[in-house]
């Protein structure tokens, strides 16, 4: 078979293709690459496409890089990018040569902005690894994205828990002469805010303070990290420091610290902080109320729970399933089943119809306290509304069935 005058070596490739061992694959690629580069560019492109698609030559990055290079040398870089898309589509990882060739092609055609657009597109598509590699090649060619593009990649990497990669991007950013701003550092600090890496987050925060770019978001991020790491004293210290540095704590700051205080076993300070919100002009939102309500329920303070819940109902906030479930669960654990049932039945009037989770919470409360008839009635009601029992409800029902109770039939 003759393809663009290269019949002799096409036969070689077809013979090699019959051999499945790795050595044959190496020579197949070697012959393809060597002969491919000998052809005139226009013939090479046609031959490359036909050979790869029709003759069964196995795809590999090296041979596709050659095809990309031919397009770029013909000032057809857009076609080169289509081959790059093919590399990604078939699950291959482009290498440095791929990116270098594409950037060279863009430079040849004077499409420098195209490199930045392509970089942004890869970030938007979640191709973090490829975007990072492409960025390094861009900087090597003195092409630099703006700070916004850098920040998007850093934030995306941190959200994927690829914090060390994000730290590398910060270094590349500085190398490219783009000074990281508060947004970039805040993303990195948030990525480090894990119990095992909080000290790294504090180092980033200290660097931001030194550079004069720390903001209220920086404080919120680090306070949250300290709370999650059970370093509540440091979180409180940061909170107290905010007004001194010209930053006013907002609802998120208060909510984060209130939750941290409850988790740290400091309900008294949580109460004081909650009351201080109002005097400092911060209106609690539904998450703040839910957080405080959850703390009260875990403490077993039913009187205060119900008072807070009434205040929530009277506010302009729309109560959701989470709020109702927190209170119902808390009341059930305290053995106040009548109160829990009253709250459950009042959900419709509050504009929030019970969902499957609500039914499971109250059914479990009645089952744990031995009120099987009421639990049985609620199970029938739940099944009638096409809600399912969760694992905990099922386990409790099976335990009763083992004792001879026919309740299992209702599920």
N, C-alpha and C positions, 0 to 999 in steps of 0.2 A: 504494500500500500504506500502510495506517495502522497505526502502532505507538504505543500509549499517547497517541493524539491528536496525533501529530506527523507526520502523513502528508505535509504540504507540504514540509517540509525534508528528509524522508527521500528524496523524489524528487530533491531537489537533490544529495544525497550520491550517489545511484545514478548520476546524470548525470555528476558529477565523477569517479566511479570509473572511467568509460570512458576518461578521459584519463590517460595514463601518465607525463606529464612531472612534474617536481618541483614546479612551481608549483601544479598541480592538487592534489597531495598536501598542500601547505600549506593550501590553502583547504578541502580536505576536513576536515582536522583542526580548522581554525578554526571551520567551521560546526558540526561535531560538538561541539566544546568549548563554544561559545557557547550553542547550543540545549540541550545536555545540562544545563547549569547553570540554565536557566530552568525546567526541570521540577520538580515536587515530588520530594522525595528518593526516596520509594519507587518512583515511576514512573521516575525517572532510573536507578535501579539495574536495574530490569527492562529498560528500554529499552537501557541501555548494554550489558548482557550479550547481548541479542538482536541488537542492531545489530552489535556486534563479531563475534559468532559466526555470524550468519545472513546479514547483508547484504554481507559481504565487505569491510567497512571494514578498512583495514590497521591492524595493531596498531602503536602507538607509545607511548612512555613518557608523553607528555603526556596522551593520552586515558585511559590506564590510571590515571594519577595522579588524574584527576578521579573515576574510579570508586572508587578507594581512599578519597578524601576523602568521598564520599557515604556509604560504609559507616561511616566513622569518625564522621561527624556524626549517624548513626542509632544510635550506640553499638553498632556491629557491627564492632569492630576486627578480630575474628578473620577475618571475611570479607575485610577489607582485606588481611590478611596472605596470604590465599589468592590474591588478585590479585597480590601481590608475588611469590608463588611462580610464578605464571604468567609474570611478567616475566622471571624467571631461566630458566624452562623453555624459553622461546622465544628465549633467547640475547640478551636486551637488557640494557643496563646501567641500573639504577635511578639516578636523580639525587638531588640534595639535597632537592628537593621531595618525592620518594617517602619518604625517611627521615623528614623533618620531619613529614609528614602522619601517618605511622604512629606516631611518638612522641607527637604531639598526641592521636591517638586513644587511645593507652594512658593518657595523663594524664587525658583526659576520663572514662575508665572507672575511674580509680584503679588501673590495673594497671602500676605503676612497675616492679615486679619482672619483669613480662613483657618489658620492654625488655632487661633484663640476660640473661634466659633466651634471648631471640631472638638477642642478640649472641653468646652462648656457642654456640648452635646453628650460627650461620654460621661461626664459627671451627672447630668440630668438622667441618663439611662442607668445609672448605678454601676458603671464600669470603673470602679475605684482603682483597681490594679492597673488597667490600661491607661487610665487618665494620669495616674502618678508617673508611669513610665514615659508617657508622651510629654508630660510637663518637664521632666528632666532634659529631654532632647530639645524642647523649645528653648529652655534657658541656655542650653549649650549653643544654640544658634542666635543668642541675644534677642529672642522673642519672649516677651513676658506678658502673661495675662494681667488684668487689673486686680486690685485687692479684693474686689467682689468675687471674682472667679476663684481666687485662692481660698477665700473664706468658705465658699460653698463646698469645696473639696474637703477642707479640714473638718468642717461640721459633719459632712457625710461620713467620712472615715471614723470620726469619733462615735457617731451614732451606731456604726457597725462594730464598735469596740476594737477598731484598728488604730489605737491611740499612738503606738510607736510609729506607724506610718504617717499619721498626722503630724507628729513631732518632726519627722523628716521633711515634710512639706514646708513647715515653718522655716527650717534651715535653708531650703531651696528658695523660699520667698525672700529671705534676707540676702541670699547670694545674688538674687535677681535685682536687688536694690529696692524691693517693695517692703516697707516697714509694716510688720503686723500691727493691727489695731485691736481695740477692745473686743470686737466681734470674734476675731480669729483666736485670741487668747482665751476668751470665755468658753468657746467651743472646746478647746484643748483642755482647759481646767475642768469642765464638766465631764469630759471623757476620763479624766484621772480621778474623779470623785467616787472612787470605790474604796471600801475599807482597807484594802491592801495597797492602795496607791494614793491615799489622801495627802501624804507628805509631798508628793510630786505636784499635786494640785496647789498646795500651799506655796510651793516654790514659784509656780506660775503667778499666783496672786501677788507675792512679794515683788516679782519682776514688774508686774503691771503697776504696782504702787510706786516703784522706783522710776518707771517711765512716765508716770503721771497719767495713765490711761484707765485706771480702775473706775468702774461705775457701779450703780446700784445692782445691776444684773450680776456683776462679779461677786458682790457680797451675798446675794441670794443663792448663787451656785455653791459657794464655799460653805455657807451656813447649812445648806441642805446636805452637803457632803459630810460635814462634821456630825450632823444629827444621825445620818445613816450609819456612821462609824461609831456611834455612841460616845462621841467626844462633845458632850452637851455643854460643858463649861466653855470650851473654845467657841462653840456656836453662839452662846449667850454673850461672850466677850465681843465677838464680831457685831452682833446685833446692837450692843451698847455703843460701839465705836462709830456706827453709821452716821448718826446726827452730828458727831464731832467732826466728821470728814465732809459734811455737807450733803449727805444722802439720807432721805427719809424712808424708813421701812414702809413697804406697801403691804397690801393684803396677802400677797404670796409670801413675803418675809414672815409676817405674823403666823400664818397658817403652818408654814414649815417648822418654825420654832415651837409652836404649840404642840404639834404632833411629836416632835423630838422630846419635849418635856414630859408628855404623857408616857412615851415609850421608856424614858429614863427613870420613871417612877417619881416624878416631881409634880404632882397634881396641883399643889399650892401655887407654885410659880406659874403653871399653865393658866390657872384661874385669874391670877393678877394680870397676866399678859393679855388674856381674852378681854377683860374689862378695860384695860388700857387702850385697846384698839379704838373703842368708841370715843374716849376722851382725846385721842390723837387724830380724830377725823378719818379713821379707816373703818369702812363698813364691811363687816364679815360677809363673805359670799357663801354659797351653798356648800362649798368644800370646807370652809372654815367651820361652819356650823356642824357639818357631818363629822369632821375630825374631833371637835370638842365633845359632841354627843357620843361618839365611839369611846372616848376616854372616860366619860362619866359611866357608860354602860359597863366597861371593863372594871371600873372601881366599885360598881354595884350600888350606885346612888340613884335609886329609882325616883325619888321625889324631885331631885334636880333635873333628871332626865326628862320627866314629863313637863316640867316648867319650861325647860329650854325648847322642847318640841312644840309647845303651844306658842312660844314666842316666834318660832320658825314659821308656824302656820299663819300667824298674824302678819308676818312680814310680806314683802312683795315677791319674795323668792318662791320659785316653783319647786315643791318638794318632789323628788324622784324616788324610784324604787330603793336606791341605796340608803337614803335616810330612813325610810320605813323599816327596811330590813335590819338596820343597826338597832333601832329602838325595840322592835318586836323580839329580836334575838336577845337583847339585853334584859328585857322584862321576863322572857321565858327562863333565862338562866337564873333569875332571882326568884323564880317560882310564882311570878305574878301573871298567871295565865289569863285571868279574866281581863286584866288591863291590856295584855298583849292582843287578845282576841278583839277587844274594843277598838284598838288602834288598827288592826287588820281590817275590820269591817268598815272603818271610817275612811279607808283609802279611796273608795269610789267618790265620796263626798269631797275629798281633797283633790279630785281630778287626776288621780293616779290609780288605774285599775291594777289589782294584784297580778303579777306574772308568775311563772313557774317557780322562780327562786323564792318569792314571798310565800307561796304555798308550802314549799319544802321547809322553810325556816320555822313556820308556826306548827306544821305537822310534827316536825322533830321535837319541838318544845312539848307538845302534848304527849308524844310517845315516851319521852324521857321521864316525864312525871306520871306515867301510868294511866293517863286519861285516854284509853283506847277508843271508847265510843266517839269522842269528839274528833280524834285523829282519823278514825274510820270515815266519819261524815265528811271531813275535809279532803280525804283522799278521793272519795267518790266525786266530790265537787271538782277537784283538780283534774281527774281523768276525764270528766265530762267536758272540761274546757280544753282538752287535748294538750295538757301539760304533762310532763313526765317526772317521775320520781328520780331524784339524784342518787348517787352512790350511798350517801349517809342515810337517807330515808329508807332506801331499799334494805340496807344492812340492819337497821332497827326493826323493820317489818319482818324480815326473815328470822331475826332473833325471837320475836314474839310468836311467829308461826311454829318455831321449834318447840315452843311451850304449849302448843295445841290451839293457839288462837287462829281463827280463819281469816284474819285481816289480809293475808297475802293475796287472796283471791280478788281483792278489790283493785290491785295494781294491774 
